């Protein structure tokens, strides 16, 4: 389950692109993952997952989100390291994540107490290059999260869209 990011975040990622070319993979699409929902939960009936998501999101008020820096995971739970990302500050995201972890299985290594909301920019490369990016400054971007969606990895598209209502 992802939150929609605003065009300003996409523009920032575009502006940062020249600084990311040293990495093996630079993200072209930028999302803010709040909760992974594993395939076995979808297999039990997609309608059930959608309805469970809808119940939680219908009780969630729109909340503020702020992107204000760059950091990296030196040793991510999977895939190539390091993972360079935009830092995200939002108590609302943490609250929503905790509620979704009560409703759905926690994905070890990514969620629960160790959850770090972020927007991935690039991965694979040197930690030194990642470290240099943490010094890049930019004007913080703030917005109100009002929309969420589920993402189909196989077809690489949004599947279900939800409004935060609360």
N, C-alpha and C positions, 0 to 999 in steps of 0.2 A: 504494500500500500504506500503510495507516494503522494507527496504534496506537489502541486503545480508551482513551478518557479516563475518569477516575473521576467519580462523581457530585459530588464536592467541586469539581471544575473547572466542571461545569455550574452548580452553586450560585453559585460566584464570578462566572461570566459573567452570571447573573441579577442578582446584586447590583450589578454594574457597569453594567447596562443603562441606568439613568437618566443616567449620565454619557456614554453613547454616542449619545444621540438627535440630536446635531448632525451625525452622519455620514449619508451617503446610504443606506447599507445596513448593517444590523446583523445579524450571523450568529445564526441560531437554533440551528443544529447546529454542534457544535464537534468538530473532529477534529485529529489530529496526523499530518500527512503525512510519511512517512519516504521514500517514493520514488514518483514518478509513473511509470506505465507507459503509454506512448502507444498510441493505437488501432492503429497498424500492427503493433505487437508482438502484440496480441490477435488480429488478423486472421490471423496465421500459425498460429493454432490455440490457442484458450483453454486446452485441456488442457495444452499445452506450457508456457504461462505459469504455470498453477497448479502444475505439477510443479516447475518451476524455483524458484518462490517457496517451495514446501513444502520443497525440499532446503535452501535457505538458512535458513529459519525453524526447521527441525528441528535445525539445528546452532547455534541461537541460544539462549543461556540467558536467562531473565528478568533484567531489569536495572532499576536505579533511575532514576526521572525526577523532576525538581523544577521546579515553576512558581513563579517568585519575583519577577516584575515585569511591567511593561508597557512596550512600546517600539513603534516604528512604522517601516515602510518608506516613505520620502518619495517614492521613485521605483521602484515595483515593475515587474517585467518585463512585466506585462500588467494590464489593468483599471484601475479608478479609484484614484487616490492621494489621500491616504496610506492605508496598510493598518495598522491598529492591532491589536496582538497581545499575547498573554501570552508572556513569555519562557520558554523551556524549556532547562534544563540537564540534560545526560545524555551521558556518554561512550558509553554503550551505544547510544544512538540514532545517534551519529556513526559508531560501528563498524558497525552494521547498515546504515546508509546507504551507507558505502563498499563493503561487500560486495554490496549490491544494485546499485550503480553498475557493479560489475565484471560482473554477470550480465545487466543490462539497459542499454539506451541511456540516456545521460545527457541530461536535458532542459536545454538551455542556458538560462542565466539563473536557474534555480531550484536546480540541483543541482551536485554535485561540490564543488569548493573553496568555492564561494559559498553552500553550503547552510546555512540558518539554521532549526533546528527551532523551530516556533512554533505557537500556536493562535490563529487569526484571530478577532478580536472584531467589527471593523467596517472599512468602507472608504469612500472618497470623502468629501470635506469639506476642512477647512483643516488645514494643518500646525500652526498655532497650537493648535487644539483637540487634535490628536494630542500635541503637546508637553506640554500641560497634564496629560494623562493619565499621562505617565511619572512624575509625582510622586505618584500614588496608591499608597498602601502597603496591604499586606494580609499576612496570615500565609502564608508559603510552603506550598505543597501538595506533598507527596511521596507517591509510590506506586511499586509495582513493576509494570513492563510485563510482562504475561503473555499478552496476546492481540493479534492483528493481524487486519486484514480488508482486502479490496479493495472499492472503492466504484464503483458504476455511476452515472456522472453523468446519463445519460439518464433512468434510472428512479428516481434519487435514493434508492438503497438499498444496503445491504451485500450483496455477492454471495458471497464466499468468506470463511470464518473460519478462522483458524489459531491454534494454541497455540505459544508459544515453549517449546522443550524442552531444547535443549543438553544 
